[in-house]
Amino acid sequence: MSKIKPWAWVVLAASFLALFFNSSLNYSAGVLHIALLERFPEEEVTTISWLGALFSCMFALAGWTGSILVSTFNARVCVMLSGLVTLIGFVLSSLVVNMKYLFITYSLIAGIGQAMCYSGTLISLGYYFKEKTGMASGVALSGCGLCTFVFPPLSQFLIETYGLDGAFLLLGALGFQASVCGALMRPTEYEVRTNRKLCCDKNLNNVSTPCNEPDKRKWRDRLRFCKSAPFFLFLISSVSFNMAQSTVYLFLPDYFVHSGSSPQEAALVLSLAGITGILSRVLLGFLVTLVDTALVYGSTFGIICVITVFLKYMTTLGSKFIYTSLFGFYLGACWALHYTLLVDIVGLYDVSAALGISMMVCGGGYLIGPPIAEMFVLEFGDYYYAFAFTAALFLLASITGFAVRTWPKKVDGLNIEIDINDVDKAIQRY
């Protein structure tokens, strides 16, 4: 087992703060949605709702942008640029007078900034914590869970004090802090070798291709994992649990109200999911250092499936507290486990490209889940069928998550014993 270098803990702290200040800004979407409705009363509610929906899931939909930057440069450049892109998006949003332009400035540009930050920080942690990726990811992503309590009230305070335009500017300034955090994520020796390997593919004659010469073959080789069965099962699991979780978060408050709770009680009960989610990100992150990741990953979705099936019988306030606590706990760590399992499947060498594809699939699932669930509600006239639909999705995510482990772990796609000096000499010989 390789020893964790001291600087790795600095990178872990920087990753926590980067995810806290930047990739968690989507928790402000609900508060900003209300302010946007007041700013543009002439616009349809559905149109404005799409602004927040796209901004909220753009961190996943646009994950491929971060992957491209990491592959082209490195994780530090990706995270540093994420802060700048987020700042530009929010500053432009504060200047917009036509709501439709917010789809570009707010949903797209600011959202892509979050995606770059999320991808870059997780990939950097993978390089620094090769054998304890789950632990590192869990600690870093607990910052996202903490923001469920911080950003909604903070955003409301900023809007009340400085107006919507001022809030956009200050939220952009907070997101810009990711650039400072990213500066601390200096490339590891492994990351440097990985980029050199991408740039300088050796052919059969041991002659290197110049780094500035396009090489289509290296990108074909980089995407070879797309043909693997474990990765395909992983994508099925990813889209399933994202369809399910977005449906639960959207329909659960209204379902509780229809089952006898007041709106205030429903909001309070749902907040428990954030509290238990913070704990699980850390605890389950440490657990996967001892237990197989696929086993924990599949088990969490299986447990959620079971408790969701029995949601119909949870009519008392206490039982609702129990459901949301368990739901938040087992779902909270999904993103830390998600990345850790991805590393097990494709290896560190291919993880940047694989993360971009998987995050895009996750974002698509997050968007399409609620509309499909709404069809079940309209067809059967009962909210419970939306949760029966999510239980089936969680079951599918569990089965495919377990099935991933029928194939062995991918140790690595790069021979890390390559000496950088040897690569440099090969280039000079060419």
Backbone torsions as a table, in degrees:
resi	resn	phi	psi	omega
1	MET	NA	126.1	-178.0
2	SER	-73.7	146.8	-178.6
3	LYS	-80.8	137.0	178.3
4	ILE	-75.9	125.9	-178.5
5	LYS	-73.7	149.7	-178.1
6	PRO	-56.4	-36.8	-177.8
7	TRP	-66.7	-19.1	179.0
8	ALA	-60.3	-33.7	-179.3
9	TRP	-72.5	-30.4	173.5
10	VAL	-65.7	-42.4	178.3
11	VAL	-64.1	-37.4	178.4
12	LEU	-63.2	-44.6	177.9
13	ALA	-64.4	-41.0	178.2
14	ALA	-64.2	-38.0	178.9
15	SER	-65.8	-42.8	176.9
16	PHE	-56.2	-48.0	-177.3
17	LEU	-70.2	-38.1	178.9
18	ALA	-62.7	-45.4	178.3
19	LEU	-67.0	-34.6	179.4
20	PHE	-66.4	-48.9	-173.9
21	PHE	-81.1	-27.9	-172.4
22	ASN	-112.5	-63.9	-172.7
23	SER	-69.9	-7.5	178.9
24	SER	-100.2	5.3	-179.6
25	LEU	-64.4	-18.5	-180.0
26	ASN	-67.4	-14.5	175.5
27	TYR	-71.6	-10.4	176.0
28	SER	-86.6	-6.2	-172.1
29	ALA	-59.5	-38.9	-178.8
30	GLY	-63.6	-44.9	179.3
31	VAL	-68.1	-42.1	178.3
32	LEU	-64.9	-31.3	178.9
33	HIS	-60.5	-43.4	179.6
34	ILE	-64.6	-42.3	179.3
35	ALA	-65.0	-36.7	178.6
36	LEU	-68.8	-35.8	176.1
37	LEU	-62.3	-38.1	178.6
38	GLU	-73.4	-33.6	-179.4
39	ARG	-72.8	-36.4	-176.9
40	PHE	-123.2	69.1	-177.4
41	PRO	-66.2	-21.1	-178.4
42	GLU	-79.2	-13.8	-178.5
43	GLU	-85.4	153.7	177.7
44	GLU	-69.8	144.3	-179.0
45	VAL	-61.7	-37.8	-179.0
46	THR	-61.3	-40.9	-179.2
47	THR	-63.7	-45.3	179.3
48	ILE	-67.1	-32.9	178.1
49	SER	-62.4	-35.9	178.8
50	TRP	-65.5	-29.5	176.0
51	LEU	-58.1	-52.8	-179.0
52	GLY	-67.5	-37.3	-178.7
53	ALA	-64.0	-44.5	179.9
54	LEU	-68.0	-40.2	178.7
55	PHE	-63.6	-39.3	-176.6
56	SER	-66.6	-36.4	-175.9
57	CYS	-103.3	2.8	-178.4
58	MET	-66.6	-26.3	178.6
59	PHE	-60.9	-25.1	177.0
60	ALA	-95.9	-46.8	-177.6
61	LEU	-58.0	-37.4	-176.0
62	ALA	-101.3	21.7	179.7
63	GLY	-60.1	-25.6	-179.8
64	TRP	-64.3	-25.7	178.5
65	THR	-64.2	-41.4	177.5
66	GLY	-65.6	-38.6	179.8
67	SER	-62.5	-41.3	179.3
68	ILE	-64.0	-43.0	179.9
69	LEU	-65.5	-40.8	179.0
70	VAL	-64.6	-42.0	-179.9
71	SER	-68.2	-34.8	-177.8
72	THR	-80.6	-41.2	-178.9
73	PHE	-116.9	-98.4	174.5
74	ASN	-165.0	176.2	-175.9
75	ALA	-65.3	-35.6	-179.2
76	ARG	-63.2	-45.3	178.2
77	VAL	-61.2	-40.3	-179.2
78	CYS	-61.1	-47.6	-177.3
79	VAL	-70.1	-39.5	178.7
80	MET	-63.2	-41.8	178.0
81	LEU	-68.2	-29.0	-179.4
82	SER	-61.2	-39.8	177.9
83	GLY	-63.7	-40.8	179.3
84	LEU	-66.4	-43.4	-179.9
85	VAL	-63.8	-42.0	178.2
86	THR	-61.7	-44.2	179.3
87	LEU	-61.0	-46.3	179.9
88	ILE	-60.1	-43.2	-179.0
89	GLY	-61.2	-44.6	-178.2
90	PHE	-74.6	-36.1	177.4
91	VAL	-63.2	-45.7	177.8
92	LEU	-62.8	-35.5	178.5
93	SER	-63.5	-33.4	179.4
94	SER	-70.7	-17.3	-178.5
95	LEU	-98.4	-9.6	-174.3
96	VAL	-74.4	135.7	175.9
97	VAL	-112.9	-17.3	176.4
98	ASN	-103.7	120.8	-173.5
99	MET	-56.6	-35.0	-175.4
100	LYS	-63.9	-27.2	177.3
101	TYR	-69.6	-17.7	178.0
102	LEU	-66.8	-23.0	175.2
103	PHE	-62.2	-29.4	179.0
104	ILE	-86.4	-50.5	-173.5
105	THR	-76.5	-43.9	-174.0
106	TYR	-89.8	-59.4	-176.0
107	SER	-68.4	-43.8	-173.7
108	LEU	-86.7	-62.9	-173.2
109	ILE	-66.0	-53.5	179.4
110	ALA	-62.6	-36.6	178.6
111	GLY	-66.0	-40.1	177.7
112	ILE	-63.8	-35.3	176.1
113	GLY	-57.7	-41.9	177.0
114	GLN	-63.8	-41.6	-179.2
115	ALA	-62.7	-42.8	179.3
116	MET	-62.6	-41.5	179.9
117	CYS	-64.6	-45.2	-177.6
118	TYR	-62.6	-49.2	-178.6
119	SER	-64.8	-46.3	-176.8
120	GLY	-62.9	-42.1	-178.7
121	THR	-67.1	-44.1	-179.1
122	LEU	-65.5	-40.1	179.4
123	ILE	-65.8	-40.1	177.9
124	SER	-62.5	-41.2	177.8
125	LEU	-63.5	-36.8	177.8
126	GLY	-61.5	-36.4	178.9
127	TYR	-71.5	-37.5	-177.1
128	TYR	-82.4	-30.9	-177.7
129	PHE	-121.9	68.0	-174.6
130	LYS	-60.0	-41.9	-174.6
131	GLU	-99.9	-3.8	177.7
132	LYS	-131.7	42.4	-178.1
133	THR	-62.0	-40.7	-179.0
134	GLY	-62.0	-44.3	178.8
135	MET	-62.3	-48.1	-178.2
136	ALA	-64.3	-44.3	-179.9
137	SER	-63.9	-40.0	179.7
138	GLY	-62.3	-44.3	179.1
139	VAL	-64.7	-46.1	-178.1
140	ALA	-64.4	-43.1	-176.8
141	LEU	-75.5	-11.7	174.0
142	SER	-64.6	-21.5	175.2
143	GLY	-64.3	-35.2	176.5
144	CYS	-65.9	-40.0	178.4
145	GLY	-65.1	-37.9	178.9
146	LEU	-62.2	-31.1	-176.8
147	CYS	-71.7	-13.2	175.3
148	THR	-62.6	-23.5	178.9
149	PHE	-99.8	-24.9	-172.6
150	VAL	-87.5	-51.3	-169.2
151	PHE	-72.8	-38.5	177.5
152	PRO	-58.7	-52.1	178.3
153	PRO	-67.7	-33.9	178.3
154	LEU	-64.4	-43.5	179.4
155	SER	-63.2	-40.2	178.5
156	GLN	-63.5	-41.0	178.0
157	PHE	-63.2	-43.0	-179.7
158	LEU	-64.5	-39.9	179.9
159	ILE	-66.3	-44.0	-180.0
160	GLU	-66.7	-32.4	-175.9
161	THR	-88.1	-42.3	-173.0
162	TYR	-117.8	-0.9	-177.5
163	GLY	82.1	172.5	-177.2
164	LEU	-64.8	-41.8	-179.9
165	ASP	-63.6	-42.8	177.5
166	GLY	-64.7	-37.8	177.8
167	ALA	-63.6	-41.7	176.7
168	PHE	-58.1	-45.1	-178.8
169	LEU	-63.0	-45.1	-177.1
170	LEU	-72.0	-35.7	175.1
171	LEU	-65.8	-37.4	174.7
172	GLY	-63.1	-38.1	178.0
173	ALA	-65.4	-37.9	176.3
174	LEU	-64.6	-44.4	178.9
175	GLY	-63.1	-29.2	-179.4
176	PHE	-66.7	-18.9	179.6
177	GLN	-63.4	-19.4	176.8
178	ALA	-60.7	-28.2	178.6
179	SER	-65.0	-38.6	177.6
180	VAL	-66.5	-45.5	179.6
181	CYS	-64.1	-40.2	-179.7
182	GLY	-63.2	-30.4	179.8
183	ALA	-62.1	-23.5	-179.7
184	LEU	-82.7	-11.3	-175.6
185	MET	-90.0	64.8	-177.8
186	ARG	-66.0	144.6	-176.6
187	PRO	-62.1	138.9	174.6
188	THR	-78.5	166.6	177.8
189	GLU	-60.8	-37.4	179.1
190	TYR	-63.5	-42.5	-179.0
191	GLU	-64.7	-39.4	178.0
192	VAL	-62.0	-42.3	-179.7
193	ARG	-67.4	-36.9	178.7
194	THR	-61.9	-45.9	-179.8
195	ASN	-67.0	-36.0	176.2
196	ARG	-64.5	-40.2	180.0
197	LYS	-62.9	-41.6	177.5
198	LEU	-63.2	-38.3	-173.2
199	CYS	-81.9	-26.7	-171.3
200	CYS	-128.3	63.7	178.1
201	ASP	-64.9	126.6	178.0
202	LYS	-85.7	136.7	177.5
203	ASN	-93.9	-173.7	-174.3
204	LEU	-63.6	-25.6	-179.3
205	ASN	-90.5	9.6	179.5
206	ASN	61.7	32.7	176.2
207	VAL	-109.6	130.3	-175.3
208	SER	-84.6	148.5	173.8
209	THR	-85.0	132.8	179.8
210	PRO	-55.5	145.0	-175.0
211	CYS	-67.3	-23.9	-177.6
212	ASN	-93.9	6.6	-179.4
213	GLU	-99.7	126.5	-179.5
214	PRO	-58.6	138.7	-179.6
215	ASP	-135.8	97.2	-176.9
216	LYS	-65.0	-28.9	-176.8
217	ARG	-63.1	-36.3	-176.0
218	LYS	-66.8	-32.1	177.8
219	TRP	-75.1	-34.0	174.7
220	ARG	-63.9	-42.2	177.9
221	ASP	-65.0	-35.8	-176.8
222	ARG	-68.2	-27.3	-177.5
223	LEU	-100.9	17.8	-178.4
224	ARG	-65.2	-24.6	-178.5
225	PHE	-65.3	-19.4	-178.7
226	CYS	-62.7	-22.7	-179.0
227	LYS	-87.8	-4.2	-175.6
228	SER	-82.4	141.7	179.6
229	ALA	-63.6	-41.3	178.7
230	PRO	-59.1	-40.4	-179.5
231	PHE	-67.9	-37.4	177.2
232	PHE	-63.7	-43.4	176.7
233	LEU	-63.8	-37.7	178.6
234	PHE	-62.6	-40.6	178.5
235	LEU	-66.1	-38.6	176.9
236	ILE	-62.2	-44.3	178.0
237	SER	-62.6	-39.9	-177.7
238	SER	-65.0	-48.5	-178.6
239	VAL	-67.5	-32.5	-178.8
240	SER	-67.7	-49.6	-175.8
241	PHE	-72.2	-26.1	176.6
242	ASN	-74.4	-37.8	172.8
243	MET	-59.8	-40.4	-177.0
244	ALA	-70.9	-47.4	-174.8
245	GLN	-68.5	-36.4	178.3
246	SER	-66.4	-34.4	178.1
247	THR	-67.5	-44.2	-179.5
248	VAL	-62.5	-48.0	-177.9
249	TYR	-63.9	-30.2	-179.0
250	LEU	-79.9	-41.6	-171.8
251	PHE	-94.1	-21.4	-172.7
252	LEU	-61.6	-46.1	179.8
253	PRO	-58.7	-44.8	-179.3
254	ASP	-67.8	-34.1	177.8
255	TYR	-64.4	-40.9	178.6
256	PHE	-65.7	-37.8	177.9
257	VAL	-63.9	-42.7	179.0
258	HIS	-67.5	-21.2	179.6
259	SER	-97.0	14.2	171.1
260	GLY	113.7	-6.2	180.0
261	SER	-85.9	153.6	174.0
262	SER	-80.5	160.4	177.5
263	PRO	-57.1	-36.0	179.0
264	GLN	-66.3	-42.1	177.8
265	GLU	-64.5	-40.6	179.9
266	ALA	-62.3	-41.5	179.0
267	ALA	-66.6	-40.3	179.3
268	LEU	-65.0	-43.4	-179.9
269	VAL	-62.3	-42.5	-177.8
270	LEU	-66.6	-29.4	-179.4
271	SER	-65.0	-22.8	178.1
272	LEU	-62.4	-30.2	179.5
273	ALA	-60.8	-34.6	178.1
274	GLY	-69.5	-39.3	-179.3
275	ILE	-65.4	-51.4	-178.6
276	THR	-68.5	-27.3	177.6
277	GLY	-65.1	-35.8	177.3
278	ILE	-62.5	-44.9	-178.9
279	LEU	-63.2	-44.1	-174.6
280	SER	-68.8	-32.5	179.5
281	ARG	-58.6	-38.1	-179.9
282	VAL	-81.5	-49.2	-174.4
283	LEU	-64.2	-49.5	-180.0
284	LEU	-70.6	-26.7	174.6
285	GLY	-63.0	-40.4	176.1
286	PHE	-71.8	-33.4	-177.8
287	LEU	-61.4	-37.7	-176.7
288	VAL	-73.5	-5.8	171.0
289	THR	-77.5	-14.6	-179.2
290	LEU	-112.0	-30.7	-175.4
291	VAL	-119.0	152.2	-179.8
292	ASP	-58.0	133.2	-175.7
293	THR	-61.6	-43.3	-178.5
294	ALA	-62.1	-34.8	178.7
295	LEU	-65.5	-45.6	178.9
296	VAL	-68.0	-42.0	-178.8
297	TYR	-60.3	-50.6	179.7
298	GLY	-66.9	-35.8	-178.9
299	SER	-65.7	-39.8	-178.2
300	THR	-61.1	-43.4	179.9
301	PHE	-70.9	-33.2	176.6
302	GLY	-64.1	-42.0	178.2
303	ILE	-65.0	-42.2	178.6
304	ILE	-62.2	-39.2	178.1
305	CYS	-58.4	-46.4	-177.2
306	VAL	-64.1	-48.0	-177.1
307	ILE	-69.4	-28.5	178.5
308	THR	-71.3	-34.3	176.6
309	VAL	-59.6	-37.2	-177.5
310	PHE	-90.8	8.6	179.9
311	LEU	-60.2	-30.7	-178.5
312	LYS	-59.2	-29.0	-176.4
313	TYR	-95.6	1.7	179.6
314	MET	-94.9	84.9	-174.3
315	THR	-103.7	-18.6	179.6
316	THR	-85.5	160.0	-179.3
317	LEU	-62.9	-39.1	179.9
318	GLY	-62.8	-42.4	-180.0
319	SER	-67.2	-32.2	177.0
320	LYS	-68.7	-37.4	175.0
321	PHE	-61.8	-41.9	-179.9
322	ILE	-63.0	-44.0	-178.5
323	TYR	-62.5	-51.1	-176.5
324	THR	-66.1	-33.2	178.0
325	SER	-64.6	-47.2	179.6
326	LEU	-67.7	-40.9	179.4
327	PHE	-61.0	-47.4	179.9
328	GLY	-64.5	-37.0	-178.0
329	PHE	-66.4	-50.5	-174.6
330	TYR	-77.5	-26.8	178.4
331	LEU	-86.5	-25.2	-174.2
332	GLY	-59.3	-36.0	-176.9
333	ALA	-87.8	3.4	-173.0
334	CYS	-59.6	-36.7	-176.6
335	TRP	-72.4	-36.9	176.5
336	ALA	-65.5	-44.2	178.1
337	LEU	-67.4	-34.7	-179.9
338	HIS	-58.8	-49.2	-179.0
339	TYR	-69.8	-40.6	-179.3
340	THR	-62.2	-43.3	178.9
341	LEU	-65.9	-35.9	178.0
342	LEU	-62.0	-40.6	177.2
343	VAL	-63.0	-40.0	177.8
344	ASP	-61.7	-34.8	-175.0
345	ILE	-78.3	-47.6	-171.9
346	VAL	-106.9	-15.4	-176.3
347	GLY	84.1	162.0	-177.5
348	LEU	-65.2	-31.6	-176.2
349	TYR	-60.9	-38.4	-176.3
350	ASP	-103.5	3.7	-169.3
351	VAL	-67.8	-31.2	-178.1
352	SER	-65.8	-44.6	178.5
353	ALA	-68.5	-41.0	-178.6
354	ALA	-66.9	-36.2	179.9
355	LEU	-65.2	-39.7	179.2
356	GLY	-61.3	-43.1	179.7
357	ILE	-66.9	-46.0	-177.3
358	SER	-65.9	-37.5	179.2
359	MET	-67.3	-36.8	177.5
360	MET	-63.6	-40.3	176.9
361	VAL	-64.5	-41.6	178.1
362	CYS	-60.3	-44.9	179.8
363	GLY	-62.9	-39.7	176.9
364	GLY	-63.1	-41.9	177.5
365	GLY	-64.0	-38.5	-179.9
366	TYR	-63.0	-33.5	-179.1
367	LEU	-77.6	-40.4	-171.7
368	ILE	-88.8	-14.5	-178.0
369	GLY	-59.3	-56.0	-177.9
370	PRO	-59.4	-43.2	178.2
371	PRO	-60.0	-38.7	178.6
372	ILE	-67.5	-42.0	178.2
373	ALA	-62.7	-36.2	178.2
374	GLU	-61.3	-33.7	177.9
375	MET	-63.4	-38.6	177.4
376	PHE	-66.6	-38.9	179.3
377	VAL	-64.2	-45.4	-179.4
378	LEU	-67.2	-34.9	-178.4
379	GLU	-70.0	-42.6	-174.4
380	PHE	-103.9	-9.5	177.1
381	GLY	69.0	26.9	-177.9
382	ASP	-146.7	129.5	179.9
383	TYR	-61.2	-28.2	-174.9
384	TYR	-59.7	-30.0	-177.7
385	TYR	-67.6	-23.5	173.1
386	ALA	-65.8	-37.2	-180.0
387	PHE	-79.3	-29.0	172.3
388	ALA	-63.5	-37.6	176.5
389	PHE	-63.7	-43.5	179.7
390	THR	-68.2	-35.4	177.9
391	ALA	-61.6	-40.6	177.6
392	ALA	-64.2	-38.5	178.8
393	LEU	-67.3	-41.2	177.7
394	PHE	-64.6	-36.0	177.0
395	LEU	-63.9	-43.2	177.6
396	LEU	-63.2	-41.0	178.0
397	ALA	-63.2	-37.5	179.1
398	SER	-67.1	-47.8	-177.9
399	ILE	-61.9	-47.8	-179.7
400	THR	-68.2	-31.5	176.0
401	GLY	-65.1	-44.5	175.7
402	PHE	-62.8	-40.8	-174.9
403	ALA	-63.5	-24.9	179.3
404	VAL	-56.7	-35.5	-174.6
405	ARG	-77.4	-1.7	174.0
406	THR	-70.4	-11.6	172.3
407	TRP	-108.9	148.9	-179.4
408	PRO	-69.8	159.9	177.3
409	LYS	-64.7	148.7	174.6
410	LYS	-89.1	114.6	-176.7
411	VAL	-71.0	-50.1	178.2
412	ASP	-171.7	154.1	175.4
413	GLY	-105.0	7.4	-176.6
414	LEU	-135.8	135.0	174.9
415	ASN	-78.2	102.4	-172.4
416	ILE	-76.5	-1.4	177.8
417	GLU	-82.6	-4.9	178.8
418	ILE	-60.9	131.7	177.9
419	ASP	-86.8	130.7	-179.8
420	ILE	-60.1	-36.2	-180.0
421	ASN	-63.0	-35.5	177.8
422	ASP	-63.3	-39.5	179.1
423	VAL	-65.3	-43.0	179.4
424	ASP	-62.1	-40.8	179.4
425	LYS	-65.0	-36.8	180.0
426	ALA	-64.2	-38.9	178.3
427	ILE	-64.2	-41.7	-179.6
428	GLN	-65.8	-36.9	178.5
429	ARG	-64.7	-35.1	179.2
430	TYR	-65.3	NA	NA
